[in-house]
Amino acid sequence: MNEIEEFASAWEDNDSQTQKAFTELLEHLKTLEITDLEFNARPGVSYSLRPRRRDQKSRSLFAMVDVIDDDPDERWLSVCFYGEMITDPDEMGDLIPEGLLGEDGYCFDLYEYDKDEIEYLKQRLSQAHGNAGE
């Protein structure tokens, strides 16, 4: 967990406040029971936070919270889920065929902090977490 927190604290936020958004999603993931967090750093490409339920059997994760790092001054978030693990009642996500580790997924791109969108993503994270144990 230290690598994730070191990354988040070293990231200097700007007017878009995507660092704040990432931190809020990270803190939410920490509240989900029996969840491990894997961190995959690829500087210049992405920093990927991959939550997994310890009792999850069919997949290695239930979501991905990626910090896209193609421009470190303008990092943005892409939060992705397996298609059947969430609902998207507000139709805010984009269906990406084979977009999540070779399977269909929904991705939500966040270019700036939006309180309502963060709350919506937290709900999707909780939903995916709940469905991952089935």
C-alpha angles and dihedrals in degrees: 000000000000093000091056094049092045089053093048094047093046092051108097108215122222135194092295090061094210089146088060090050092050092049092051091051090047091051090049092051090052089060094057112100123242092010127142122196122216120193123206113188119196104166113214091022113045148317109224126201110196118190120199133181112232090228094048110125112174102045140031094233143009098216143359125223105195126189104206107219104185087119112024090199091057106034116168135188131245113189113191136187137181108266098241095044097070143031122224104204093168092047092230096141132076120233107233113193109225087351100133112061090318096314132100112271146167118242127194116198118206119192097170138015114279117172094208093048091049090052090049090051091049089054090050091048090052091047093050090047091053093048094046092071094057 
